[in-house]
């Protein structure tokens, strides 16, 4: 006796089958595949939602301001600092330190301030950057620039720039006049 193959078994199983009648009004629809479910994106959104409920963001970090960031020499009034913060005076010159290394930025800052005082510029902007492209996403030059400005005797005061003028990535600096002009007696 010969062993039956799968094909023989199939033919024997369907030998009494009757073909369906063909209908001319039959409509064939392509099956529509369901949209894939983005499990990873859903998980990420859920994680972000959970983290946002207990975040380190405060009003100050969201608004990108630091009202405590200012310096004033003795004799500079709070009214002057308020005007400086609000951007009351016209910016007469600016220095952009993006891309500079610390030692290069120090030299550029010194030369810039010296030149501004010699050319009688009183209100200037120093852009140190927000650190968005730095390795730790922290402003590398910000603390250095603040320190250098405090050491430069020609600086009367400085504060963080208003948002429209650079916000936490820039400082507005008030400089001494080259020559002190006293009123005639």
ZAVEXLO-796454 format. One line per field, with one value per atom (N, C-alpha, C): x, y negated, z; residue number from 1. Coordinates in Angstrom, 1 decimal. Atoms other than C-alpha are relative to their C-alpha. Layout:
BEGIN
px: [X:...]
py: [Y:...]
pz: [Z:...]
pos: [NUM:...]
! end
This chain:
BEGIN
px: [0.8:0.0:0.9:-0.7:1.2:-0.5:0.3:1.4:-0.6:0.7:-1.0:0.8:-0.7:0.6:-1.1:0.9:-0.9:-0.9:0.8:-2.1:-1.1:1.0:-3.9:-1.1:1.0:-5.6:-0.9:0.8:-6.7:-1.0:0.9:-8.2:-1.1:1.1:-10.1:-0.9:0.9:-11.4:-0.9:0.9:-12.8:-0.6:0.6:-14.0:-1.5:1.5:-17.7:-0.3:0.2:-17.3:-0.7:0.7:-19.6:0.4:-0.4:-18.3:-1.2:1.0:-20.2:-0.4:0.4:-22.3:0.6:-0.6:-20.8:-1.2:1.0:-22.9:0.6:-0.5:-22.5:-0.1:0.1:-23.6:0.8:-0.9:-21.0:1.0:-1.0:-18.9:1.2:-1.2:-15.4:0.6:-0.6:-13.9:1.4:-1.3:-10.3:-0.1:0.0:-9.7:0.9:-0.7:-8.6:0.8:-0.9:-5.6:-0.2:0.2:-6.1:1.3:-1.1:-3.8:0.9:-0.8:-0.8:-0.1:0.1:-0.9:1.4:-1.4:2.1:0.2:-0.2:2.8:1.1:-1.2:6.2:-0.4:0.4:4.8:-1.0:1.0:1.9:0.7:-0.8:4.3:0.8:-0.8:6.5:-0.9:0.9:3.5:-0.5:0.5:2.3:1.1:-1.1:5.8:0.2:-0.2:6.1:-1.1:1.2:2.6:0.3:-0.3:3.7:1.1:-1.2:7.0:-0.4:0.4:5.3:-0.8:0.8:3.1:0.8:-0.9:6.1:1.3:-1.3:8.7:0.7:-0.8:11.4:-0.3:0.3:9.9:-0.7:0.6:9.0:-0.4:0.4:7.6:1.3:-1.2:11.2:0.6:-0.6:12.4:-0.8:0.9:9.4:0.1:-0.1:9.6:1.4:-1.4:13.4:0.5:-0.5:14.1:0.7:-0.7:16.4:0.1:0.0:15.5:1.1:-1.1:18.1:1.4:-1.3:20.8:0.2:-0.4:22.2:1.2:-1.2:25.2:0.0:0.0:25.5:1.1:-1.1:28.5:-0.7:0.5:28.0:-0.3:0.4:26.1:-1.0:0.9:24.0:-1.4:1.3:20.3:-0.8:0.9:17.6:-0.8:0.7:15.8:0.7:-0.9:18.7:0.0:0.0:18.7:-1.3:1.4:14.9:0.0:-0.1:15.5:0.8:-0.9:18.3:-0.7:0.8:16.1:-1.1:1.1:13.3:0.5:-0.5:15.6:-0.3:0.4:15.0:1.0:-1.0:18.3:0.2:-0.3:19.2:1.3:-1.3:21.8:0.9:-0.9:24.7:1.0:-0.9:26.9:-0.3:0.2:26.8:1.2:-1.0:29.2:-0.6:0.5:28.2:1.1:-1.1:30.3:-0.3:0.3:28.7:1.2:-1.1:31.4:1.4:-1.3:34.2:0.3:-0.5:36.3:0.1:0.0:36.6:1.1:-1.1:40.0:-0.1:0.3:39.0:-1.1:1.2:35.7:0.5:-0.5:37.6:0.7:-0.7:39.9:-1.0:1.0:37.0:-0.8:0.8:35.0:0.8:-0.8:37.8:0.2:-0.2:38.6:-1.3:1.3:34.9:-0.3:0.3:34.4:0.9:-0.9:37.5:-0.3:0.3:36.6:-1.3:1.3:33.0:0.2:-0.2:34.2:0.8:-0.7:36.7:-0.9:0.9:34.0:-1.3:1.1:31.6:-1.3:1.2:29.1:-0.4:0.3:27.2:-0.9:0.8:24.7:0.3:-0.4:25.8:-0.6:0.5:24.7:1.1:-1.0:26.9:-0.8:0.8:25.4:1.0:-0.8:26.9:-0.6:0.7:24.3:-0.7:0.8:21.9:0.5:-0.5:23.9:-0.7:0.8:21.5:0.8:-0.9:24.3:1.2:-1.1:26.7:-0.2:0.1:27.4:-1.0:0.9:25.5:-1.3:1.1:22.9:-0.1:-0.2:24.2:0.8:-0.8:25.5:1.4:-1.4:29.3:0.6:-0.7:30.2:-0.8:0.8:27.4:0.7:-0.7:29.2:1.3:-1.3:32.5:-0.2:0.3:31.0:-0.4:0.4:29.4:1.2:-1.2:32.7:0.9:-0.8:34.6:-0.6:0.6:32.1:0.1:-0.2:32.3:1.4:-1.4:36.1:0.4:-0.3:36.1:-0.5:0.4:36.1:-0.9:0.9:34.3:-1.4:1.3:31.2:-0.7:0.7:28.7:-1.1:1.1:25.9:-0.3:0.5:24.5:-1.1:1.0:21.5:-0.4:0.4:19.9:-0.9:0.8:18.4:-1.4:1.4:14.7:-0.2:0.2:13.2:0.2:-0.1:13.0:1.4:-1.4:16.7:1.0:-0.9:18.1:-0.3:0.3:16.7:1.1:-1.0:18.8:1.3:-1.2:21.3:0.8:-0.7:22.4:0.0:0.0:23.3:0.0:0.0:22.6:1.0:-1.0:25.6:0.0:-0.1:25.8:1.5:-1.4:29.3:0.2:-0.4:31.0:0.2:-0.4:31.4:1.5:-1.5:34.9:0.5:-0.4:35.0:-1.2:1.1:32.9:-0.3:0.4:31.0:-0.8:0.7:30.1:-0.8:0.8:27.5:0.8:-0.7:28.8:-0.6:0.4:28.7:-0.5]
py: [1.2:0.0:-1.2:1.3:-3.4:-1.0:1.0:-6.2:-1.2:1.1:-9.1:-1.3:1.3:-12.5:-1.1:1.1:-15.8:-0.4:0.4:-16.6:1.0:-1.0:-13.3:-0.1:0.2:-13.8:-1.2:1.2:-17.3:0.3:-0.3:-16.1:0.9:-1.0:-13.3:-0.8:0.7:-15.8:-1.0:0.9:-18.2:0.5:-0.5:-15.8:-0.2:0.2:-16.3:-1.5:1.4:-20.1:-0.6:0.6:-22.2:-1.5:1.4:-25.5:-1.0:1.1:-28.7:-0.6:0.6:-30.3:-1.4:1.3:-33.5:-1.0:1.1:-36.6:-1.2:1.1:-39.5:-1.3:1.2:-42.1:0.0:-0.1:-41.1:-1.2:1.1:-44.0:0.5:-0.4:-43.4:-1.3:1.1:-45.7:0.4:-0.2:-46.0:-0.1:0.1:-45.3:-1.2:1.2:-48.5:0.4:-0.3:-48.0:-1.0:1.0:-49.6:-0.8:0.8:-52.4:0.6:-0.6:-51.3:-0.8:0.6:-52.1:-0.4:0.5:-54.3:0.2:-0.3:-52.5:-0.8:0.7:-54.2:-1.5:1.4:-57.7:-0.2:0.1:-57.1:0.2:-0.1:-55.9:-1.2:1.2:-58.9:-1.2:1.1:-61.3:0.2:-0.3:-59.6:-0.3:0.4:-59.9:-1.5:1.4:-63.5:-0.7:0.5:-64.2:0.2:-0.3:-62.5:-0.9:0.8:-64.4:-1.5:1.4:-67.7:-0.4:0.3:-67.4:-0.3:0.2:-67.4:-0.5:0.4:-69.5:-1.1:1.0:-71.9:-1.4:1.2:-74.6:-1.0:1.0:-77.8:-1.1:1.2:-81.1:-0.6:0.7:-82.4:0.8:-0.7:-79.5:0.0:0.1:-79.6:-1.4:1.4:-83.4:-0.3:0.2:-83.1:-1.3:1.2:-85.9:0.2:-0.1:-86.5:-1.4:1.4:-89.7:-0.2:0.1:-89.0:-0.3:0.2:-89.2:-1.5:1.3:-92.7:-0.4:0.5:-94.6:-1.5:1.5:-98.3:-0.4:0.6:-100.2:-0.9:0.9:-102.3:-1.4:1.3:-105.5:0.1:-0.2:-104.0:0.3:-0.1:-104.4:1.2:-1.1:-101.7:-0.4:0.6:-104.0:0.3:-0.2:-103.7:1.5:-1.4:-99.9:0.4:-0.3:-99.8:-0.4:0.5:-101.9:0.9:-0.9:-99.6:1.3:-1.3:-96.5:-0.1:0.2:-98.0:-0.3:0.4:-98.9:-1.4:1.4:-102.6:-0.7:0.7:-103.7:0.8:-0.6:-103.1:0.8:-0.7:-100.4:-0.6:0.7:-102.1:0.9:-0.9:-99.1:1.4:-1.4:-95.3:0.9:-1.0:-92.5:1.4:-1.4:-88.9:1.0:-0.9:-86.3:1.5:-1.3:-83.3:0.6:-0.7:-80.8:-0.3:0.3:-82.3:1.0:-0.7:-80.3:-1.0:0.9:-81.7:-1.0:0.9:-83.2:-1.0:0.9:-84.7:-1.0:0.8:-86.0:-1.1:1.0:-87.7:-1.2:1.1:-89.6:-0.9:0.8:-90.6:-0.9:0.8:-91.8:-1.2:1.1:-93.9:-1.1:1.0:-95.5:-0.7:0.6:-96.1:-1.1:1.0:-97.9:-1.2:1.0:-99.9:-0.9:0.8:-101.0:-0.8:0.7:-101.9:-1.2:1.2:-104.2:-1.0:0.9:-105.8:-0.7:0.6:-106.4:-0.6:0.6:-107.7:0.7:-0.8:-104.9:0.3:-0.1:-104.7:1.3:-1.2:-101.8:1.0:-1.0:-98.6:1.4:-1.3:-95.0:1.0:-1.0:-92.0:1.3:-1.3:-88.7:1.1:-1.1:-85.7:1.3:-1.2:-83.2:0.7:-0.7:-80.9:1.4:-1.3:-77.7:1.1:-1.0:-75.9:0.9:-0.8:-74.6:0.6:-0.5:-73.8:1.4:-1.4:-70.3:0.3:-0.2:-70.6:-0.8:0.9:-73.0:-1.1:1.1:-75.5:-1.1:1.1:-79.0:0.0:-0.1:-78.6:-1.4:1.3:-82.3:-0.9:0.9:-83.8:-0.4:0.3:-83.6:-0.7:0.6:-84.6:-1.5:1.4:-87.7:-0.9:0.8:-88.8:-0.4:0.3:-88.5:-1.0:1.0:-90.4:-1.4:1.3:-93.2:-0.6:0.6:-93.6:-0.5:0.4:-93.8:-1.2:1.1:-96.4:-1.3:1.2:-99.8:-1.0:0.9:-101.5:0.4:-0.5:-99.5:-0.5:0.5:-101.3:1.0:-1.0:-98.7:0.9:-0.9:-95.8:0.8:-0.9:-93.6:0.9:-0.9:-90.8:-0.9:0.7:-92.1:0.4:-0.4:-92.3:1.1:-1.1:-89.4:-0.4:0.4:-91.4:-0.4:0.4:-92.3:1.1:-1.1:-88.8:0.8:-0.8:-87.8:0.5:-0.6:-85.4:0.2:-0.2:-85.3:-1.3:1.2:-88.9:-0.9:1.0:-91.7:-1.4:1.4:-95.4:-0.7:0.6:-97.4:-1.5:1.5:-101.0:-0.3:0.3:-102.5:-1.4:1.3:-105.5:-0.9:0.9:-108.6:-0.1:0.1:-109.1:-1.2:1.2:-112.6:-0.4:0.4:-113.8:-1.4:1.4:-116.9:-0.5:0.6:-119.0:-1.2:1.2:-121.7:-1.3:1.3:-125.3:-0.6:0.6:-127.1:-1.4]
pz: [0.0:0.0:0.0:0.2:-1.0:1.0:-1.0:1.5:-0.7:0.6:0.8:0.3:-0.2:0.3:0.4:-0.4:1.5:-1.1:1.1:-1.9:-0.3:0.1:-2.2:1.0:-1.1:1.1:-0.2:0.3:0.1:-1.0:1.1:-3.2:0.5:-0.5:-1.4:0.9:-0.9:1.2:-0.8:0.7:-1.4:-1.3:1.3:-4.1:-0.1:0.0:-3.1:0.1:-0.1:-2.9:-1.2:1.2:-5.1:0.0:0.1:-6.4:0.2:-0.2:-5.4:-1.3:1.2:-8.0:0.0:0.1:-9.3:-0.1:0.1:-8.7:-0.7:0.8:-11.0:0.8:-0.7:-8.4:1.3:-1.2:-5.8:0.0:-0.1:-4.5:0.8:-0.7:-3.5:0.6:-0.7:-0.9:0.5:-0.5:-0.1:1.5:-1.5:3.6:0.4:-0.5:5.3:1.3:-1.1:7.6:1.1:-1.1:11.0:0.2:-0.3:12.0:1.1:-1.1:14.0:1.3:-1.3:17.7:0.4:-0.4:18.7:1.5:-1.5:22.0:0.6:-0.6:22.5:0.2:-0.1:21.8:1.2:-1.1:24.2:1.3:-1.3:26.9:0.3:-0.2:26.4:0.4:-0.4:26.6:1.4:-1.4:29.8:1.0:-0.9:31.3:0.1:-0.1:30.4:0.8:-0.8:31.9:1.5:-1.4:35.2:0.5:-0.4:35.3:0.1:-0.1:34.6:1.2:-1.2:37.6:1.2:-1.0:39.8:-0.6:0.6:38.0:0.8:-0.6:38.9:-0.6:0.7:36.7:1.0:-0.9:38.6:-1.0:0.8:37.4:-0.6:0.5:37.1:-1.2:1.1:34.9:-1.2:1.2:32.6:-0.6:0.5:32.2:-0.4:0.4:31.8:0.5:-0.6:34.2:1.3:-1.3:37.1:0.5:-0.5:38.8:1.1:-1.0:41.5:-0.7:0.7:38.8:-0.3:0.3:39.1:0.9:-0.7:40.3:-0.1:0.0:41.3:0.9:-0.9:42.7:1.0:-1.0:45.7:-0.6:0.6:44.9:-1.1:1.1:42.1:0.7:-0.6:43.0:-0.5:0.4:42.9:-1.2:1.1:40.5:-1.3:1.2:38.1:-0.4:0.3:38.4:-0.6:0.6:37.7:-1.5:1.4:34.6:-0.9:0.7:33.5:-0.3:0.2:34.0:-1.1:1.0:31.9:-1.4:1.3:29.1:-0.4:0.1:29.6:-1.0:0.8:27.9:-1.3:1.3:24.3:0.0:0.1:23.7:-1.1:0.9:22.1:-0.6:0.5:21.5:0.6:-0.6:22.0:-0.4:0.2:22.3:0.1:0.0:21.3:0.2:-0.3:22.9:-0.4:0.4:21.3:-0.8:0.7:20.2:0.5:-0.5:22.2:1.2:-1.2:24.7:1.1:-1.2:28.2:-0.1:0.1:27.7:-1.1:1.1:24.4:0.4:-0.5:25.9:1.0:-1.0:28.8:-0.8:0.7:26.4:-0.9:0.8:24.1:0.8:-0.9:27.0:0.5:-0.5:28.4:-1.1:1.1:25.0:-0.4:0.3:24.3:1.0:-1.0:27.6:-0.1:0.1:27.2:-1.1:1.2:23.7:0.2:-0.2:24.8:0.9:-0.9:27.6:-0.8:0.8:25.2:-1.0:1.0:22.7:0.6:-0.8:25.4:-0.2:0.1:25.1:1.5:-1.4:28.4:0.3:-0.3:28.0:-1.1:1.0:26.3:0.4:-0.3:26.0:-0.3:0.2:26.5:0.0:0.2:25.1:0.3:-0.4:26.9:-0.4:0.4:25.7:1.1:-1.0:27.5:0.2:-0.2:27.1:-0.7:0.7:24.8:-0.8:0.9:22.6:0.8:-0.8:25.4:0.5:-0.4:26.7:1.1:-1.2:30.0:-0.1:0.1:28.6:1.0:-1.0:31.1:-0.6:0.6:30.2:0.6:-0.5:30.4:0.3:-0.2:30.1:1.0:-0.8:32.3:1.3:-1.3:35.7:-0.2:0.3:34.1:-0.3:0.4:32.5:1.1:-1.2:35.7:0.8:-0.8:37.5:-0.6:0.7:34.9:0.0:0.0:34.8:1.4:-1.3:38.6:0.2:-0.2:38.4:-0.8:0.9:35.6:0.7:-0.8:37.4:-0.8:0.9:34.4:0.0:-0.1:35.1:1.2:-1.2:37.3:0.5:-0.4:37.2:-1.2:1.1:35.2:0.6:-0.4:35.2:-1.2:1.1:33.2:-1.0:1.0:29.9:0.0:0.1:29.5:-1.1:1.0:27.4:-1.4:1.4:24.2:-0.4:0.3:24.5:0.3:-0.2:25.2:1.2:-1.2:28.6:0.7:-0.9:30.6:-0.8:0.8:27.7:-0.2:0.2:28.0:1.2:-1.1:30.4:-0.6:0.4:30.1:1.0:-0.8:31.4:-0.1:-0.1:32.5:0.3:-0.2:32.1:0.5:-0.4:33.6:-1.2:1.0:31.6:-0.1:0.2:30.1:0.8:-0.8:31.6:0.8:-0.9:34.5:-0.3:0.3:33.4:1.2:-1.1:36.4:-0.5:0.4:36.2:0.3:-0.2:35.9:1.3:-1.3:39.3:-0.2]
pos: [1:1:1:2:2:2:3:3:3:4:4:4:5:5:5:6:6:6:7:7:7:8:8:8:9:9:9:10:10:10:11:11:11:12:12:12:13:13:13:14:14:14:15:15:15:16:16:16:17:17:17:18:18:18:19:19:19:20:20:20:21:21:21:22:22:22:23:23:23:24:24:24:25:25:25:26:26:26:27:27:27:28:28:28:29:29:29:30:30:30:31:31:31:32:32:32:33:33:33:34:34:34:35:35:35:36:36:36:37:37:37:38:38:38:39:39:39:40:40:40:41:41:41:42:42:42:43:43:43:44:44:44:45:45:45:46:46:46:47:47:47:48:48:48:49:49:49:50:50:50:51:51:51:52:52:52:53:53:53:54:54:54:55:55:55:56:56:56:57:57:57:58:58:58:59:59:59:60:60:60:61:61:61:62:62:62:63:63:63:64:64:64:65:65:65:66:66:66:67:67:67:68:68:68:69:69:69:70:70:70:71:71:71:72:72:72:73:73:73:74:74:74:75:75:75:76:76:76:77:77:77:78:78:78:79:79:79:80:80:80:81:81:81:82:82:82:83:83:83:84:84:84:85:85:85:86:86:86:87:87:87:88:88:88:89:89:89:90:90:90:91:91:91:92:92:92:93:93:93:94:94:94:95:95:95:96:96:96:97:97:97:98:98:98:99:99:99:100:100:100:101:101:101:102:102:102:103:103:103:104:104:104:105:105:105:106:106:106:107:107:107:108:108:108:109:109:109:110:110:110:111:111:111:112:112:112:113:113:113:114:114:114:115:115:115:116:116:116:117:117:117:118:118:118:119:119:119:120:120:120:121:121:121:122:122:122:123:123:123:124:124:124:125:125:125:126:126:126:127:127:127:128:128:128:129:129:129:130:130:130:131:131:131:132:132:132:133:133:133:134:134:134:135:135:135:136:136:136:137:137:137:138:138:138:139:139:139:140:140:140:141:141:141:142:142:142:143:143:143:144:144:144:145:145:145:146:146:146:147:147:147:148:148:148:149:149:149:150:150:150:151:151:151:152:152:152:153:153:153:154:154:154:155:155:155:156:156:156:157:157:157:158:158:158:159:159:159:160:160:160:161:161:161:162:162:162:163:163:163:164:164:164:165:165:165:166:166:166:167:167:167:168:168:168:169:169:169:170:170:170:171:171:171:172:172:172:173:173:173:174:174:174:175:175:175:176:176:176:177:177:177:178:178:178:179:179:179:180:180:180:181:181:181:182:182:182:183:183:183:184:184:184:185:185:185]
! end
